[in-house]
Amino acid sequence: MREFGYERAFDVSAAVALLGGEPEARFLAGGTNLVDLMKAGVERPDLLIDVRELPLDGVEFTEDGGLSIGATVTNSDLAAHPEVRRRFPALAQAVLAGASGQLRNMATVGGNLLQRTRCGYFIDLSKPCNKRAPGSGCPALTGEHHNHGILGTSEHCVATHPSDMAVALAAFDAVISYETADGPGELPIDEFYLPVGETPHIETALPAGALITGVTLPQAPVAVRSRYRKVRERASYAFAIGSIAGALDVQDDVVSEVRLAFGAVASRPWRARAAEQVLIGSPASAEAFAAAADAELAAAEALPENGYKVTLMRNLVVAVLTELTEEAAR
């Protein structure tokens, strides 16, 4: 076993300073992804900085009526929080759809945002992988790829982002807060995750040495009527082969506001803005929902074994938005 150091931080500035003093250090919260990657040899930190005791474990109202969620809030506590369940039900459902109860008790909001792909080539050191070893190639292009990406991929990587929580956060325009040695900063979730392009190993726009301190959800009345739907290969603990976070407001049978984000189809949570644009002002009907899905999925570039995801996502859009329409009519 490779030796590494361990330090526990009790305030944000101390945690950031510790990371700044050791380039190969990693922050450790729940450890549900990092420790697995260390066991596989993908991550090889010289120092682990335990941030679990930082005072970042609260969920509070913001001035505009949104929610501020601390980075060390556990997934279990986030899903159980009454205001999350009331104001952003799709977020609570997304968190509950991920992992097992035991893992949700350990996993944190900040760590969930930074979890890395579960692509088999990424975690197998005997195989090349551009995300793990830039320039080595992407064997998934011609190898096993039935659960890989169909949107925003490139010849350098077709892996998907595994988070359920981040899909719901993308639908509701979450803003990620962080702290560096130079002070605090923020990134809208649309800018937080980077396109895969030619640099799949650079996954986020977080500055070097940054510690995620929280997530803010702006007020979004449409989110009160929202839903997260996940399709997976078995009913129990499994990663998605396709998922959707959707929210809908219908006035006089016409879509007045809609939020859509897809999961398990790209290297990052995929905000379906083309579909949203098609839907605004359209009839709240299955036909319109399908047309909107087709507009979003027109950019899909499927591989031989994952073309089923185009049909799957189209059906998910129609099913979830139809359910939300029926719910609004009751």
C-alpha positions as CSV (number, residue, x, y, z in Angstrom):
1,M,0.0,0.0,0.0
2,R,1.3,3.5,-0.9
3,E,1.8,5.7,2.2
4,F,0.1,9.1,2.5
5,G,-0.3,11.7,5.1
6,Y,-3.5,12.8,6.9
7,E,-4.5,16.1,8.3
8,R,-7.8,17.2,9.7
9,A,-8.9,20.8,9.0
10,F,-11.3,22.7,11.3
11,D,-11.7,25.9,9.3
12,V,-11.8,26.7,5.6
13,S,-8.7,28.9,5.5
14,A,-6.7,26.2,7.2
15,A,-7.9,23.6,4.7
16,V,-7.0,25.8,1.7
17,A,-3.6,26.5,3.2
18,L,-2.8,22.8,3.7
19,L,-3.7,22.1,0.1
20,G,-1.5,25.0,-1.1
21,G,1.4,23.6,0.7
22,E,1.2,20.1,-0.9
23,P,0.4,20.0,-4.6
24,E,-0.5,16.3,-4.5
25,A,-2.9,16.6,-1.6
26,R,-6.6,15.9,-1.9
27,F,-9.6,17.0,0.2
28,L,-11.4,14.1,1.9
29,A,-15.0,14.4,3.0
30,G,-17.1,11.2,2.7
31,G,-14.5,9.5,0.6
32,T,-17.0,7.4,-1.2
33,N,-15.4,8.1,-4.6
34,L,-11.9,9.2,-3.7
35,V,-11.1,6.1,-1.5
36,D,-12.2,3.8,-4.3
37,L,-10.0,5.6,-6.8
38,M,-7.1,5.3,-4.3
39,K,-7.6,1.6,-4.0
40,A,-7.6,1.3,-7.8
41,G,-4.4,3.4,-8.0
42,V,-6.1,6.1,-10.1
43,E,-5.6,8.7,-7.4
44,R,-2.3,8.7,-5.5
45,P,-2.3,11.6,-3.1
46,D,0.6,12.3,-0.8
47,L,-1.8,13.9,1.7
48,L,-5.5,13.7,2.6
49,I,-7.0,16.8,4.1
50,D,-10.1,15.8,6.1
51,V,-12.7,18.6,5.7
52,R,-15.6,16.7,7.2
53,E,-15.5,18.9,10.4
54,L,-15.7,22.2,8.6
55,P,-18.7,24.3,9.5
56,L,-20.3,23.8,6.1
57,D,-23.1,21.4,7.0
58,G,-26.1,23.7,6.9
59,V,-29.1,24.4,4.6
60,E,-30.4,27.9,4.8
61,F,-32.7,30.3,3.0
62,T,-31.2,33.0,0.7
63,E,-32.4,36.5,0.5
64,D,-34.2,35.8,-2.8
65,G,-36.0,32.8,-1.4
66,G,-33.6,30.2,-2.7
67,L,-31.5,27.7,-0.7
68,S,-27.9,27.7,0.3
69,I,-26.5,24.3,0.9
70,G,-23.1,23.7,2.6
71,A,-20.5,21.5,1.0
72,T,-20.4,19.0,3.8
73,V,-24.1,18.4,4.0
74,T,-24.5,14.7,3.6
75,N,-26.6,13.3,0.7
76,S,-29.0,11.8,3.3
77,D,-29.5,15.1,5.1
78,L,-30.0,16.9,1.8
79,A,-32.6,14.5,0.6
80,A,-34.4,14.6,4.0
81,H,-34.4,18.3,4.4
82,P,-38.1,19.6,4.4
83,E,-37.4,22.7,2.4
84,V,-35.5,20.7,-0.3
85,R,-38.3,18.3,-0.5
86,R,-40.9,21.1,-0.7
87,R,-39.1,23.6,-3.0
88,F,-37.0,21.3,-5.1
89,P,-38.5,17.8,-5.0
90,A,-36.5,16.6,-8.1
91,L,-33.3,17.3,-6.2
92,A,-34.4,15.2,-3.2
93,Q,-35.5,12.4,-5.6
94,A,-32.2,12.6,-7.5
95,V,-30.2,12.2,-4.3
96,L,-32.3,9.3,-3.2
97,A,-31.8,7.6,-6.6
98,G,-28.0,7.6,-6.1
99,A,-26.0,5.0,-4.3
100,S,-27.2,3.1,-1.2
101,G,-28.4,4.4,2.1
102,Q,-25.1,3.7,3.8
103,L,-23.2,5.6,1.1
104,R,-25.6,8.6,1.2
105,N,-24.9,8.8,4.9
106,M,-21.2,9.4,4.1
107,A,-21.2,11.2,0.8
108,T,-21.3,15.0,0.8
109,V,-22.6,17.7,-1.6
110,G,-19.2,18.9,-2.5
111,G,-17.8,15.5,-3.1
112,N,-20.8,14.5,-5.2
113,L,-20.1,17.4,-7.5
114,L,-16.5,16.2,-8.0
115,Q,-17.1,12.5,-8.4
116,R,-15.4,11.0,-11.4
117,T,-16.6,8.8,-14.2
118,R,-17.2,5.1,-13.7
119,C,-16.0,4.2,-17.1
120,G,-14.2,0.8,-16.9
121,Y,-11.2,2.0,-18.9
122,F,-10.7,5.0,-16.5
123,I,-10.4,2.8,-13.4
124,D,-8.3,0.0,-15.1
125,L,-4.7,1.0,-15.0
126,S,-3.8,-1.6,-17.6
127,K,-5.8,0.2,-20.2
128,P,-5.2,3.6,-21.9
129,C,-7.5,6.5,-21.0
130,N,-7.3,10.1,-22.0
131,K,-9.1,11.2,-18.9
132,R,-6.6,9.4,-16.6
133,A,-3.5,9.6,-18.9
134,P,-3.8,12.4,-21.4
135,G,-2.8,11.4,-24.9
136,S,-3.0,7.7,-24.3
137,G,-6.3,7.2,-26.3
138,C,-9.9,6.3,-25.7
139,P,-10.5,2.6,-26.1
140,A,-14.2,3.0,-25.4
141,L,-14.7,4.3,-28.9
142,T,-14.2,0.8,-30.3
143,G,-14.6,-1.2,-27.2
144,E,-17.2,-1.4,-24.4
145,H,-19.4,1.7,-24.6
146,H,-23.0,0.7,-24.2
147,N,-23.4,3.1,-21.3
148,H,-21.2,5.9,-22.7
149,G,-22.1,9.4,-23.9
150,I,-24.1,10.5,-26.9
151,L,-24.0,14.3,-26.4
152,G,-21.0,16.6,-26.2
153,T,-18.5,13.8,-26.7
154,S,-15.3,14.0,-28.7
155,E,-12.8,11.6,-30.2
156,H,-10.8,12.0,-27.0
157,C,-13.5,10.8,-24.5
158,V,-17.0,9.4,-24.5
159,A,-17.3,8.8,-20.7
160,T,-20.3,10.0,-18.8
161,H,-20.6,11.9,-15.5
162,P,-22.1,9.6,-12.9
163,S,-23.9,12.1,-10.5
164,D,-27.6,12.1,-10.1
165,M,-27.6,15.1,-7.8
166,A,-25.7,17.3,-10.3
167,V,-28.4,16.7,-12.9
168,A,-31.1,18.2,-10.7
169,L,-28.7,21.1,-9.8
170,A,-28.1,21.8,-13.5
171,A,-31.9,22.0,-14.1
172,F,-32.2,24.6,-11.4
173,D,-29.2,26.9,-12.3
174,A,-27.2,26.0,-9.2
175,V,-24.2,28.2,-8.3
176,I,-21.1,26.6,-6.8
177,S,-19.2,28.6,-4.2
178,Y,-15.5,27.9,-3.5
179,E,-12.6,29.3,-1.5
180,T,-9.0,29.8,-2.6
181,A,-5.9,31.3,-1.0
182,D,-6.9,34.5,-2.9
183,G,-10.4,34.5,-1.5
184,P,-13.9,33.3,-2.3
185,G,-15.4,32.8,-5.8
186,E,-18.5,31.4,-7.6
187,L,-19.2,29.4,-10.7
188,P,-22.6,28.8,-12.3
189,I,-23.0,25.1,-12.8
190,D,-23.1,25.6,-16.6
191,E,-19.6,26.9,-16.3
192,F,-18.4,24.6,-13.5
193,Y,-18.3,21.5,-15.7
194,L,-16.1,21.9,-18.8
195,P,-16.8,20.5,-22.3
196,V,-14.8,17.3,-22.9
197,G,-13.1,18.6,-26.1
198,E,-9.4,17.7,-26.3
199,T,-8.8,17.8,-22.6
200,P,-11.0,15.3,-20.9
201,H,-8.7,15.2,-17.9
202,I,-9.6,18.8,-17.0
203,E,-13.2,18.2,-15.8
204,T,-14.1,21.4,-13.9
205,A,-13.3,25.1,-14.0
206,L,-12.4,25.2,-10.3
207,P,-9.2,27.2,-9.8
208,A,-6.1,25.3,-8.6
209,G,-6.2,24.9,-4.8
210,A,-9.9,25.6,-4.5
211,L,-12.2,24.1,-1.9
212,I,-15.9,23.9,-2.7
213,T,-17.8,25.5,0.2
214,G,-21.4,25.3,-0.9
215,V,-24.1,25.3,-3.5
216,T,-26.8,28.0,-4.0
217,L,-30.1,27.3,-5.6
218,P,-31.8,30.5,-6.8
219,Q,-35.5,30.8,-6.2
220,A,-37.4,28.8,-8.8
221,P,-41.2,28.6,-8.3
222,V,-41.4,26.1,-11.2
223,A,-39.2,23.7,-9.2
224,V,-42.0,23.0,-6.8
225,R,-43.5,20.8,-9.5
226,S,-40.5,18.8,-10.5
227,R,-39.4,15.2,-10.9
228,Y,-36.3,13.2,-11.3
229,R,-36.5,9.9,-13.2
230,K,-33.6,7.4,-13.4
231,V,-33.3,4.4,-15.6
232,R,-30.8,1.8,-14.6
233,E,-29.9,-1.8,-15.4
234,R,-31.1,-3.1,-12.1
235,A,-33.6,-1.8,-9.5
236,S,-31.1,-1.5,-6.7
237,Y,-28.0,0.6,-6.3
238,A,-26.7,1.2,-9.8
239,F,-25.6,4.1,-12.0
240,A,-28.0,5.5,-14.5
241,I,-28.1,4.5,-18.2
242,G,-30.3,7.6,-18.7
243,S,-31.9,10.1,-16.3
244,I,-33.8,13.4,-16.4
245,A,-34.7,16.2,-14.0
246,G,-37.7,18.0,-15.2
247,A,-39.9,20.9,-14.0
248,L,-43.0,22.3,-15.7
249,D,-45.5,25.2,-15.4
250,V,-48.6,25.1,-17.6
251,Q,-51.0,27.9,-18.0
252,D,-54.2,27.4,-20.1
253,D,-52.7,24.2,-21.5
254,V,-49.6,26.0,-22.8
255,V,-46.1,25.6,-21.4
256,S,-45.1,28.8,-19.7
257,E,-41.9,27.6,-18.0
258,V,-39.9,24.4,-18.2
259,R,-36.5,23.1,-16.9
260,L,-34.9,20.0,-18.3
261,A,-31.5,18.4,-17.6
262,F,-30.3,14.9,-18.7
263,G,-27.9,12.5,-16.9
264,A,-25.8,9.6,-18.1
265,V,-25.6,11.0,-21.7
266,A,-22.5,13.3,-21.5
267,S,-19.3,14.0,-19.6
268,R,-21.3,16.5,-17.5
269,P,-24.9,17.0,-16.5
270,W,-26.6,18.1,-19.8
271,R,-28.9,21.0,-19.6
272,A,-31.5,20.5,-22.4
273,R,-31.8,24.2,-23.5
274,A,-32.8,23.4,-27.1
275,A,-35.7,21.4,-25.8
276,E,-36.7,24.1,-23.3
277,Q,-36.8,26.7,-26.1
278,V,-39.0,24.6,-28.3
279,L,-41.4,24.0,-25.4
280,I,-42.0,27.6,-24.2
281,G,-45.3,28.6,-25.7
282,S,-46.1,25.2,-27.0
283,P,-49.1,23.1,-26.1
284,A,-48.6,20.8,-23.1
285,S,-49.0,17.7,-25.2
286,A,-47.1,14.4,-25.7
287,E,-46.5,15.5,-29.3
288,A,-44.9,18.8,-28.3
289,F,-42.8,17.0,-25.7
290,A,-41.5,14.6,-28.2
291,A,-40.7,17.3,-30.7
292,A,-38.7,19.1,-28.0
293,A,-36.8,16.0,-27.2
294,D,-36.0,15.5,-30.8
295,A,-34.7,19.0,-31.1
296,E,-32.3,18.4,-28.2
297,L,-31.3,14.9,-29.4
298,A,-30.6,16.0,-33.0
299,A,-27.0,16.7,-31.9
300,A,-26.6,13.2,-30.5
301,E,-23.6,11.2,-31.9
302,A,-24.3,7.6,-30.8
303,L,-21.8,4.8,-31.0
304,P,-22.7,1.3,-32.3
305,E,-23.8,0.0,-28.9
306,N,-25.4,3.1,-27.2
307,G,-27.8,4.4,-29.8
308,Y,-30.6,3.1,-27.6
309,K,-30.0,6.1,-25.4
310,V,-31.6,8.5,-28.0
311,T,-34.9,6.6,-27.8
312,L,-34.6,6.2,-24.1
313,M,-34.1,9.9,-23.5
314,R,-36.9,10.9,-25.9
315,N,-39.3,8.6,-24.0
316,L,-38.1,9.9,-20.6
317,V,-38.9,13.5,-21.7
318,V,-42.4,12.6,-22.9
319,A,-43.1,10.5,-19.8
320,V,-41.9,13.0,-17.2
321,L,-43.4,16.1,-18.7
322,T,-46.7,14.2,-19.3
323,E,-46.8,13.2,-15.6
324,L,-46.1,16.8,-14.5
325,T,-48.8,18.1,-16.8
326,E,-51.3,15.7,-15.3
327,E,-50.2,16.6,-11.8
328,A,-50.8,20.3,-12.6
329,A,-54.3,19.6,-13.8
330,R,-55.3,17.9,-10.6
